Amino acid sequence: MSDGPRLPGVEQEREEERIVLHVDADCFYAACERLREPKLEGEPVVVGMGYEPGETIGAVATASYEAREFGVESAQAISTALERLPRRAGLSPDADDYDPDLIREETGYYRPVDMDYYESIAEAVQSILHDCADVVREVSIDEAYLDVTERTAWEVADGFARHVKDRIRREVGIVVSVGAAPTMSAAKIASDYDKPDGLTVVRPDELRAFLAPLAVDLLHGVGPVTARELREMGLETAGDVAAADPEPLVERFGERGRELYDRARGDDDRRVEPKGDPKSFSRESAFAEPVSDPGPKYEQIETLAAAVADRAQREGALYRTVGIKAVTPPYDVNTRERSLPGPVDDPDLVDRITRELFAEFETEPVRKVGVRVANLEFASADQASLDGWGHAADRPRTDESGSELDEESINRSSGQSSLTDFR
C-alpha cells in the first residue's frame, strides 16, 4: 500500500485511539519496607537517603502518606523530619511484649535506603508490566508508561487497568496508581489524579474536559517556577492555557511554551518507546502461603524458567547469566546466579541451572520464587547454545576483551554463583 495523501482527520483519529497507561507505585520505598516488615503497615514510615539508624543526618527519600500528615516531605532534611515526626521510641514491633498503647501516636519509623532490595521489588513489578503490554517505557524505579492499544479497547479500559493494579498487588504486594489516557502526558496526570491506590481512565472524547479545570501546576512538566510565571500571565488552569494565544507563551518560555499550550489542549504525539535494550528478563510467582514441599516449588521454577527463556528467544536476546530468587519468611530476598562462558540461547540450560541453584532452598519455606537471565546481548548473529560454546574445538574461548581463556578460567566462570540481587 502506497504512502499517498490521507483524508483530513484520519491520522488524528487513529492517534486518538491509542491507549496509554501510566503506572506509578505509591510511596514505593516505604511500600518495600512494609513488605519486609508487615507490622509497619498503616504506620508513619520515613525512608532516608544517607540516613543511618539513630542518626539525624541525611534527606527524606520517601515519606508514607501517614508521615506526610505530620509535614514530612521528600527531599526534606532528616533533622527537620525528626522535629515534625519524632523517631518512635520504646519496644520494637517484633518484640514479644510489644504494646502499641504504650507508644505515642505522634511518632514514626525511620529506615535507611536499601536500593538493592528496592530494585529487586521493582523488577518483579516490571516483569508484570512487560507481560501486560507490548511496549513499556520504564522512566524510573517506580513508574512506567505502557502502550496497551493492541491489548484492550476503550470500552473495557477500566477493567484492563484494574487487572494491572490487582495483579501487582496480588503477586508483588505493593499498591500502584494507574492512569489511562490517549496520550503520555494525560496518562501521567491521570495516575496522579486520585492517589493513593488511584485508577483514573480518561477516554479520548473526555480529554479536554478532564484537563480544563486542573490547576496549571498539575500539567505534566510544570514545576513551581513555571506555575508561578503562568499565574503571573493570568493563566490559572489548563483550560486557561488551552484558550490562550500561544504566541505570548512562546515569547515567555520559548519552544516549551508551545508544548505547554499543546499539552493543555490534550495534544501530545509522543510514542511510548523503550528507553533502550533491557538488561535482563525475569519472571516471578508468589505462593498464597509459604511452601516447604519441594514439588510445588520446582514446578513453579520450571514454569518460570520456560517463560523467561521463551521471552529471550522472542526478543532475539542471548544471555550470559542465569539466576534464581527465593523469598523466605518474613520477606528475606535470597538470590543466586551463575555466569556462563559465553552468550547463549538455550532453554534446557536455563531449566537445568535454575534447578541446581534452587536446590539450596529445596526444603526451606518459600513464599515467592523467580527466574532471571541477564547480561543480555541483542545481535543479528546466529543464536547460540552451550553446546556451541562447549564443543567447537576450532573456536577458542575468550573473555570480553578477546583474550583466550584457559581451562581453569572457563571452569571458574561457568560455575560462579553469587548473592547479587535481581536488578
CORPE-V468609 format. One record per backbone hydrogen bond with DSSP energy under -0.5 kcal/mol. NH is the residue of the N-H (numbers start at 1). CO is the residue of the C=O. E is the energy in kcal/mol with one decimal. If there is no record, write none. Layout:
nh & co & e
NH & CO & E
NH & CO & E
This chain:
nh & co & e
4 & 2 & -1.3
10 & 7 & -1.9
13 & 9 & -2.2
14 & 10 & -2.0
15 & 11 & -2.3
16 & 12 & -2.2
17 & 13 & -0.8
17 & 14 & -0.8
18 & 15 & -1.8
20 & 18 & -0.5
20 & 181 & -2.9
21 & 146 & -2.8
22 & 179 & -2.6
23 & 21 & -0.5
23 & 144 & -2.8
24 & 22 & -0.5
24 & 177 & -2.7
25 & 142 & -2.8
26 & 175 & -2.2
27 & 25 & -0.6
28 & 25 & -0.6
31 & 27 & -2.6
32 & 28 & -2.4
33 & 29 & -2.1
34 & 30 & -1.9
35 & 31 & -1.5
36 & 32 & -1.8
37 & 33 & -2.4
40 & 37 & -2.5
41 & 38 & -1.8
43 & 40 & -2.4
46 & 109 & -2.9
47 & 62 & -3.0
48 & 46 & -0.5
48 & 111 & -2.5
49 & 59 & -3.1
50 & 48 & -0.5
51 & 48 & -0.8
55 & 52 & -2.6
59 & 49 & -2.3
60 & 76 & -3.2
61 & 47 & -3.1
62 & 47 & -1.7
64 & 45 & -2.8
68 & 64 & -2.2
69 & 65 & -1.1
70 & 67 & -1.7
71 & 68 & -2.0
72 & 67 & -1.3
75 & 60 & -3.3
76 & 73 & -1.5
78 & 58 & -2.5
81 & 77 & -2.4
82 & 78 & -2.6
83 & 79 & -1.2
84 & 80 & -1.5
85 & 81 & -2.9
86 & 106 & -0.6
88 & 108 & -2.7
95 & 92 & -1.9
98 & 95 & -1.5
102 & 99 & -2.0
103 & 100 & -1.4
107 & 105 & -1.0
108 & 86 & -2.3
109 & 44 & -2.8
111 & 46 & -2.7
113 & 48 & -1.8
118 & 114 & -2.3
119 & 115 & -3.0
120 & 116 & -1.5
121 & 117 & -1.6
122 & 118 & -2.7
123 & 119 & -2.2
124 & 120 & -1.1
125 & 121 & -1.8
126 & 122 & -2.9
127 & 123 & -2.1
128 & 124 & -1.3
129 & 125 & -2.2
130 & 126 & -2.5
131 & 127 & -1.2
132 & 128 & -1.2
132 & 129 & -0.5
133 & 129 & -1.0
134 & 147 & -0.9
135 & 147 & -0.9
137 & 145 & -2.8
138 & 136 & -0.6
139 & 137 & -0.7
139 & 143 & -1.4
140 & 143 & -1.4
143 & 140 & -0.8
144 & 23 & -2.0
145 & 137 & -2.6
146 & 21 & -2.7
147 & 135 & -2.3
148 & 19 & -2.4
148 & 146 & -0.7
151 & 148 & -1.5
152 & 148 & -1.4
156 & 153 & -1.4
157 & 154 & -1.0
160 & 156 & -1.9
161 & 157 & -2.7
162 & 158 & -2.3
163 & 159 & -2.0
164 & 160 & -1.9
165 & 161 & -2.2
166 & 162 & -2.9
167 & 163 & -2.4
168 & 164 & -2.0
169 & 165 & -2.3
170 & 166 & -2.7
171 & 167 & -2.9
172 & 168 & -2.1
173 & 168 & -1.7
174 & 168 & -0.8
177 & 24 & -3.1
178 & 198 & -2.3
179 & 22 & -2.1
180 & 200 & -2.5
181 & 20 & -2.3
187 & 183 & -2.0
188 & 184 & -2.1
189 & 185 & -1.9
190 & 186 & -2.5
191 & 187 & -2.0
192 & 188 & -1.2
193 & 189 & -0.8
194 & 190 & -0.5
195 & 192 & -0.9
200 & 178 & -2.0
202 & 180 & -3.3
202 & 200 & -0.5
203 & 201 & -0.6
206 & 203 & -2.2
207 & 203 & -0.7
207 & 204 & -0.9
210 & 206 & -2.3
211 & 207 & -2.2
212 & 208 & -2.3
213 & 209 & -0.6
214 & 211 & -1.9
216 & 236 & -2.0
218 & 215 & -2.2
219 & 216 & -1.6
222 & 219 & -2.0
223 & 221 & -0.6
227 & 223 & -2.6
228 & 224 & -2.1
229 & 225 & -2.1
230 & 226 & -2.5
231 & 227 & -2.1
232 & 228 & -1.9
233 & 229 & -1.0
233 & 230 & -0.5
234 & 231 & -1.8
235 & 230 & -2.4
236 & 234 & -0.8
238 & 214 & -2.6
239 & 212 & -2.6
241 & 237 & -1.8
242 & 238 & -2.7
243 & 239 & -1.7
244 & 240 & -0.7
244 & 241 & -0.8
246 & 244 & -0.5
249 & 245 & -0.7
250 & 246 & -2.2
251 & 247 & -2.5
252 & 248 & -2.0
253 & 249 & -3.0
254 & 250 & -2.2
256 & 253 & -1.0
257 & 254 & -1.7
258 & 254 & -0.7
259 & 255 & -1.6
260 & 256 & -2.5
261 & 257 & -2.1
262 & 258 & -2.5
263 & 259 & -2.9
264 & 260 & -2.2
265 & 261 & -1.0
265 & 262 & -0.6
266 & 263 & -1.4
267 & 262 & -2.9
268 & 266 & -0.6
273 & 271 & -0.8
281 & 373 & -2.4
283 & 371 & -2.1
285 & 369 & -2.6
287 & 367 & -2.7
291 & 366 & -3.0
297 & 293 & -1.0
298 & 294 & -2.7
299 & 295 & -2.3
300 & 296 & -2.0
301 & 297 & -2.4
302 & 298 & -2.5
303 & 299 & -2.0
304 & 300 & -2.7
305 & 301 & -2.7
306 & 302 & -2.1
307 & 303 & -2.0
308 & 304 & -2.6
309 & 305 & -2.4
310 & 306 & -2.2
311 & 307 & -2.1
312 & 308 & -2.2
313 & 309 & -1.9
314 & 310 & -2.5
315 & 311 & -2.3
316 & 313 & -1.1
317 & 312 & -3.0
318 & 377 & -2.6
319 & 344 & -2.3
320 & 374 & -1.7
320 & 375 & -0.5
321 & 374 & -1.6
322 & 338 & -2.2
323 & 372 & -3.2
324 & 336 & -2.7
325 & 370 & -2.2
326 & 334 & -3.0
327 & 368 & -2.8
328 & 326 & -0.7
328 & 332 & -2.3
332 & 328 & -3.0
333 & 331 & -0.6
334 & 326 & -1.9
334 & 332 & -0.7
336 & 324 & -2.0
337 & 418 & -0.6
338 & 322 & -2.7
339 & 416 & -0.8
340 & 320 & -3.1
344 & 319 & -2.2
345 & 384 & -4.5
350 & 346 & -2.0
351 & 347 & -2.3
352 & 348 & -2.3
353 & 349 & -2.9
354 & 350 & -2.3
355 & 351 & -1.7
356 & 352 & -2.1
357 & 353 & -2.9
358 & 354 & -2.0
359 & 355 & -0.9
359 & 356 & -0.6
360 & 357 & -0.7
361 & 358 & -2.4
362 & 359 & -1.6
364 & 361 & -0.5
366 & 291 & -2.2
367 & 327 & -3.2
368 & 327 & -1.1
369 & 285 & -2.4
370 & 325 & -2.0
371 & 283 & -2.4
372 & 323 & -2.5
373 & 281 & -2.5
374 & 321 & -2.2
375 & 279 & -0.9
376 & 279 & -0.8
377 & 318 & -2.2
379 & 316 & -0.6
379 & 377 & -0.6
389 & 385 & -1.2
390 & 386 & -2.9
391 & 387 & -2.1
393 & 391 & -1.2
395 & 392 & -1.8
396 & 394 & -0.6
399 & 403 & -2.5
402 & 399 & -1.9
405 & 397 & -3.1
410 & 406 & -2.1
411 & 407 & -2.5
412 & 408 & -2.3
413 & 409 & -2.4
414 & 410 & -2.7
415 & 411 & -1.1
416 & 413 & -1.0
418 & 337 & -0.6
